[in-house]
Amino acid sequence: MRTDRVSFRAGPSVDMPLIVVAVVIVTLGLVNLYSATSVYVDSAQRARLADVYVSQIYWVVVGGLLAIVVAAIDYRHFERLANFLYLGGLLSLGFVFILGSDIRGSSRWIEIGRFAFQPSEFMKIVLILMLARFLHNDTRTEPRTIGHLLPAIGIVAVPWAAVMAQPDLGTSVIYLLIAVSMLSMNKVRRGSLLAMAGTVAAAVPLAWKYVLRDYQKARVTSFLDPEADKTGTGWHALQSQTAIGNGQLFGEGFMQGTQNQFGFLPDQYSDFPFAVFAEDWGFVGGVCLIALYAFLSIWAIHIASESKDRFGAAVAIGVGSMIFWHSVLNIGMAVGLLPVVGITLPLFSYGGSSIVTTLIGIGLLMNVSMRR
């Protein structure tokens, strides 16, 4: 009886490594954003960039508070609410086509007064919860067939199609990668794997011809040959690689990166914050930042391995895969290894919806870790 009282008072243990690494990345992201927005521009642009920095601090606070709330609620309640959250997420994606604001040819944001949010970002968390619920309820011991996976495929296909119609190629790719990462927790028959691989291979040329927009195709072709259109579709990638190269080993110094400070690097605080960081802090700084993301991804697997149930393990894998694939795609396009598809760097890029979504994911990781 005495032991029970002591255990109750002690409560769940807080995952300090997870908190420390997340806080370090957020802090570095704010420092980097200050550098990215302190460029040599006129007073009007400087005021707008100052608003960007202040807005990011605001969203970090909001996301941190939501992460605390999410961590405090036993994650098994989210399993019971997953269906309702999924329905709400689909409705919000539908509202984008009615209330959405068109920015650069894409309608992804819903604006209410001065407040704007991107439903497709929050849908990532909902998708993780729904797939985790599916995996938790799937108690089969034998390898799965395509038929067994059809419900999960349907769960992913509906929001994927809605996001592709916005159009948002980057987020739709993230949905697929999260799904593949989570469903890899199940064994699948070899024949089914070969059939799915063949289906994907057959779908690629069809998607290229009938699904992708012209500007999305241009991004892929410019990735294959960025020198073909240096001042057009290849500009982003070439300027990013130049900035990273300028950093050399130890960087040009905080707020001293020439590509960033003189305005040559486009989207420096949203799509290419890694290029700003690498130019300021060099190869050493870039490797340290990559190591922090690697730790988060590996730590998520560690949390999953110690989870007390399959739902918690699947949630941890889902959040870890979201952080991992976002980091790989964003850094990959910054260094020229992948096409530019508009993927944010978790906890680092400017964007309220992005950072709040990632912090909610960190809250879920903390939740599972505290109750393992």
QUIHUCOR-V175685 format. One record per pair of residues at least 24 apart in sequence whose C-alpha atoms are under 10 Angstrom apart, sorted by the first residue. I is the first residue (numbers start at 1). J is the second residue. If there is no record, write none. Layout:
{{I/J} {I/J}}
//
This chain:
{{11/370} {11/371} {12/72} {12/367} {12/369} {12/370} {12/371} {12/372} {13/366} {13/369} {13/370} {13/371} {13/372} {14/71} {14/366} {14/367} {14/369} {14/370} {14/371} {15/303} {15/365} {15/366} {15/367} {15/368} {15/369} {15/370} {16/366} {17/295} {17/296} {17/299} {18/295} {18/296} {18/299} {18/300} {18/303} {18/362} {18/363} {18/365} {18/366} {18/369} {19/296} {19/362} {19/363} {19/366} {21/292} {21/293} {21/295} {21/296} {22/292} {22/293} {22/295} {22/296} {22/346} {22/347} {22/358} {22/359} {22/362} {23/64} {23/347} {24/289} {24/292} {24/347} {25/289} {25/292} {25/293} {25/346} {25/347} {25/348} {26/57} {26/60} {26/346} {26/347} {26/348} {26/349} {26/355} {26/359} {27/57} {27/60} {27/347} {27/348} {28/277} {28/289} {28/347} {28/348} {29/56} {29/269} {29/273} {29/274} {29/277} {29/345} {29/346} {29/347} {29/348} {29/349} {29/350} {30/54} {30/56} {30/57} {30/60} {30/347} {30/348} {30/349} {30/350} {31/254} {31/255} {31/277} {31/348} {32/254} {32/255} {32/268} {32/269} {32/273} {32/274} {32/276} {32/277} {32/278} {32/280} {32/281} {32/348} {32/349} {33/268} {33/269} {33/270} {33/273} {33/276} {33/277} {33/348} {33/349} {33/350} {34/254} {34/255} {34/269} {35/254} {35/255} {35/256} {35/257} {35/260} {35/261} {35/268} {35/269} {35/273} {35/276} {35/277} {35/280} {36/254} {36/255} {36/257} {36/260} {36/261} {36/263} {36/265} {36/267} {36/268} {36/269} {36/270} {36/272} {36/273} {36/275} {36/276} {36/277} {36/280} {37/255} {37/260} {37/261} {37/268} {37/269} {38/255} {38/256} {38/260} {38/261} {38/262} {39/255} {39/256} {39/257} {39/258} {39/259} {39/260} {39/261} {39/262} {39/263} {40/260} {40/261} {40/262} {40/263} {41/261} {41/262} {41/263} {49/269} {52/269} {52/350} {52/351} {53/269} {53/350} {55/350} {55/351} {55/352} {56/348} {56/349} {56/350} {56/351} {56/352} {56/355} {57/350} {57/352} {58/352} {59/350} {59/351} {59/352} {59/353} {59/354} {59/355} {59/356} {60/347} {60/351} {60/352} {60/355} {60/356} {60/359} {61/356} {61/359} {62/352} {62/355} {62/356} {62/359} {63/352} {63/353} {63/354} {63/355} {63/356} {63/357} {63/358} {63/359} {63/360} {63/361} {63/362} {63/363} {64/355} {64/356} {64/358} {64/359} {64/360} {64/362} {64/363} {65/356} {65/359} {65/360} {65/363} {66/356} {66/357} {66/359} {66/360} {66/361} {66/363} {67/356} {67/357} {67/358} {67/359} {67/360} {67/361} {67/362} {67/363} {67/364} {67/365} {67/366} {67/367} {68/359} {68/360} {68/362} {68/363} {68/364} {68/366} {68/367} {69/360} {69/363} {69/364} {69/367} {70/359} {70/360} {70/361} {70/362} {70/363} {70/364} {70/365} {70/366} {70/367} {71/360} {71/361} {71/362} {71/363} {71/364} {71/365} {71/366} {71/367} {71/368} {71/369} {71/370} {71/371} {72/363} {72/364} {72/366} {72/367} {72/370} {73/363} {73/364} {73/367} {74/364} {74/367} {74/368} {74/370} {74/371} {75/129} {75/311} {75/312} {75/315} {75/363} {75/364} {75/365} {75/366} {75/367} {75/368} {75/371} {76/133} {76/309} {76/311} {76/312} {76/367} {76/368} {78/126} {78/129} {78/130} {78/133} {78/311} {78/364} {79/129} {79/130} {79/131} {79/132} {79/133} {79/134} {79/136} {79/311} {79/312} {79/315} {80/129} {80/130} {80/133} {81/126} {81/129} {81/130} {81/133} {82/126} {82/127} {82/128} {82/129} {82/130} {82/131} {82/132} {82/133} {82/134} {83/126} {83/129} {83/130} {83/133} {84/126} {84/130} {85/123} {85/125} {85/126} {85/127} {85/129} {85/130} {86/123} {86/125} {86/126} {86/127} {86/128} {86/129} {86/130} {86/155} {86/159} {87/126} {88/119} {88/123} {88/126} {89/119} {89/120} {89/121} {89/122} {89/123} {89/124} {89/125} {89/126} {89/127} {89/159} {90/119} {90/120} {90/123} {90/126} {90/158} {90/159} {90/162} {91/119} {91/159} {92/118} {92/119} {92/120} {92/122} {92/123} {93/118} {93/119} {93/120} {93/122} {93/123} {93/159} {93/162} {93/163} {93/166} {94/119} {94/159} {94/162} {94/163} {94/166} {95/119} {96/120} {96/162} {96/163} {96/166} {97/162} {97/165} {97/166} {100/166} {102/166} {105/166} {105/167} {105/215} {106/165} {106/166} {106/167} {106/168} {107/163} {107/165} {107/166} {107/167} {107/168} {108/163} {108/165} {108/166} {108/167} {108/168} {109/166} {109/353} {115/352} {116/352} {116/353} {117/351} {117/352} {117/353} {117/354} {118/351} {118/352} {118/353} {118/354} {118/357} {119/163} {119/353} {120/159} {120/160} {120/162} {120/163} {120/166} {120/168} {120/171} {120/172} {120/175} {120/353} {120/354} {121/171} {121/175} {121/352} {121/353} {121/354} {121/355} {121/356} {121/357} {121/358} {122/353} {122/354} {122/356} {122/357} {122/358} {122/360} {122/361} {123/159} {123/160} {123/163} {123/171} {123/175} {123/357} {124/159} {124/171} {124/172} {124/174} {124/175} {124/178} {124/318} {124/319} {124/322} {124/357} {124/358} {124/361} {125/315} {125/318} {125/319} {125/322} {125/357} {125/358} {125/360} {125/361} {125/364} {127/155} {127/156} {127/159} {127/175} {127/178} {127/179} {127/315} {127/318} {128/156} {128/175} {128/178} {128/179} {128/182} {128/314} {128/315} {128/316} {128/317} {128/318} {128/319} {128/321} {128/322} {128/361} {129/311} {129/312} {129/314} {129/315} {129/316} {129/318} {129/319} {129/364} {130/155} {130/156} {130/311} {130/314} {130/315} {131/155} {131/156} {131/178} {131/179} {131/182} {131/183} {131/311} {131/314} {131/315} {131/318} {132/179} {132/182} {132/183} {132/310} {132/311} {132/312} {132/313} {132/314} {132/315} {132/316} {132/317} {132/318} {133/310} {133/311} {133/312} {133/314} {133/315} {134/183} {134/310} {134/311} {134/314} {135/182} {135/183} {135/185} {135/186} {135/310} {135/311} {135/313} {135/314} {135/315} {136/309} {136/310} {136/311} {136/312} {136/313} {136/314} {137/310} {137/311} {138/186} {138/310} {139/310} {140/186} {140/187} {141/186} {141/187} {142/186} {142/187} {142/188} {142/189} {143/186} {143/187} {143/188} {143/189} {143/190} {143/192} {144/186} {144/187} {144/188} {144/189} {144/190} {144/192} {144/193} {145/187} {145/188} {145/189} {145/190} {145/191} {145/192} {145/193} {146/188} {146/189} {146/191} {146/192} {146/193} {146/195} {146/196} {147/192} {148/188} {149/183} {149/186} {149/188} {149/192} {152/179} {152/183} {153/179} {153/180} {153/183} {155/179} {164/211} {164/212} {165/211} {165/212} {167/211} {167/212} {167/213} {167/216} {168/212} {168/216} {168/341} {168/342} {168/343} {169/212} {169/213} {169/216} {169/341} {169/342} {169/343} {170/326} {170/329} {170/330} {170/340} {170/341} {170/342} {170/343} {170/344} {171/326} {171/341} {171/342} {171/343} {171/344} {173/325} {173/326} {173/329} {173/341} {173/343} {174/321} {174/322} {174/323} {174/325} {174/326} {174/329} {174/343} {175/322} {175/325} {177/318} {177/321} {177/322} {177/324} {177/325} {177/326} {178/317} {178/318} {178/319} {178/320} {178/321} {178/322} {178/323} {178/324} {178/325} {178/326} {179/318} {179/321} {179/322} {180/318} {180/321} {181/314} {181/317} {181/318} {181/320} {181/321} {181/322} {181/325} {182/313} {182/314} {182/315} {182/316} {182/317} {182/318} {182/319} {182/320} {182/321} {183/314} {183/317} {183/318} {184/317} {185/310} {185/313} {185/314} {185/317} {216/339} {216/340} {216/341} {217/339} {218/339} {218/340} {219/338} {219/339} {219/340} {219/341} {220/338} {220/339} {220/340} {220/341} {221/339} {222/339} {222/340} {223/333} {223/336} {223/337} {223/338} {223/339} {223/340} {224/336} {224/337} {224/338} {224/339} {226/336} {226/339} {233/340} {234/339} {234/340} {235/264} {235/265} {235/266} {236/264} {236/265} {236/266} {236/267} {236/268} {236/271} {236/272} {236/333} {236/334} {236/336} {236/340} {237/265} {237/266} {237/272} {237/275} {237/333} {237/334} {237/335} {237/336} {237/337} {237/338} {237/339} {237/340} {238/265} {238/334} {238/335} {238/336} {239/264} {239/265} {239/266} {239/272} {239/275} {239/334} {239/335} {240/264} {240/265} {240/266} {240/267} {240/268} {240/271} {240/272} {240/273} {240/274} {240/275} {240/276} {240/278} {240/279} {240/333} {240/334} {240/335} {240/336} {241/265} {241/275} {241/278} {241/279} {241/333} {241/334} {241/335} {241/336} {242/275} {242/279} {242/335} {243/274} {243/275} {243/276} {243/277} {243/278} {243/279} {243/280} {243/282} {243/334} {243/335} {244/274} {244/275} {244/276} {244/277} {244/278} {244/279} {244/280} {244/281} {244/282} {244/283} {244/286} {244/334} {244/335} {245/275} {245/278} {245/279} {245/282} {245/283} {245/335} {246/275} {246/278} {246/279} {246/280} {246/282} {246/283} {247/275} {247/276} {247/277} {247/278} {247/279} {247/280} {247/281} {247/282} {247/283} {247/284} {247/285} {247/286} {248/278} {248/279} {248/280} {248/281} {248/282} {248/283} {248/284} {249/278} {249/279} {249/281} {249/282} {249/283} {249/284} {249/285} {249/286} {250/278} {250/279} {250/280} {250/281} {250/282} {250/283} {250/284} {250/285} {250/286} {251/277} {251/278} {251/279} {251/280} {251/281} {251/282} {251/283} {251/284} {251/285} {251/286} {252/278} {252/279} {252/280} {252/281} {252/282} {253/277} {253/278} {253/279} {253/280} {253/281} {253/282} {254/279} {254/280} {254/281} {255/279} {255/280} {255/281} {256/280} {256/281} {257/281} {257/282} {267/342} {267/349} {267/350} {268/349} {268/350} {269/344} {269/345} {269/348} {269/349} {269/350} {269/351} {270/342} {270/343} {270/344} {270/345} {270/348} {270/349} {270/350} {270/351} {271/330} {271/331} {271/333} {271/334} {271/340} {271/341} {271/342} {271/343} {271/344} {271/345} {271/348} {271/349} {271/350} {272/330} {272/331} {272/333} {272/334} {272/335} {272/340} {272/342} {272/343} {272/344} {272/345} {272/348} {272/349} {272/350} {273/330} {273/331} {273/334} {273/344} {273/345} {273/348} {273/349} {273/350} {274/327} {274/330} {274/331} {274/332} {274/333} {274/334} {274/335} {274/344} {274/345} {274/348} {274/349} {275/331} {275/334} {275/335} {276/334} {286/331} {290/327} {290/328} {290/331} {293/320} {293/323} {293/324} {293/326} {293/327} {293/328} {293/345} {293/346} {293/347} {294/320} {294/323} {294/324} {294/327} {294/328} {295/320} {295/324} {296/320} {296/321} {296/323} {296/324} {296/362} {296/365} {297/321} {297/322} {297/323} {297/324} {297/325} {297/327} {298/324} {299/365} {299/369} {300/324} {300/362} {300/365} {300/366} {300/368} {300/369} {302/369} {303/365} {303/366} {303/367} {303/368} {303/369} {303/370} {303/372} {304/365} {304/368} {304/369} {304/372} {305/372} {306/368} {306/369} {306/371} {306/372} {307/368} {307/369} {307/370} {307/371} {307/372} {308/368} {308/369} {308/371} {308/372} {309/368} {309/371} {309/372} {311/368} {312/364} {312/365} {312/367} {312/368} {312/369} {312/371} {312/372} {313/365} {313/368} {313/369} {313/372} {315/361} {315/364} {315/365} {315/367} {315/368} {316/361} {316/362} {316/364} {316/365} {316/366} {316/367} {316/368} {316/369} {317/365} {318/361} {318/365} {319/358} {319/360} {319/361} {319/362} {319/363} {319/364} {319/365} {320/361} {320/362} {320/365} {322/346} {322/358} {322/361} {323/347} {323/358} {323/361} {323/362}}
//
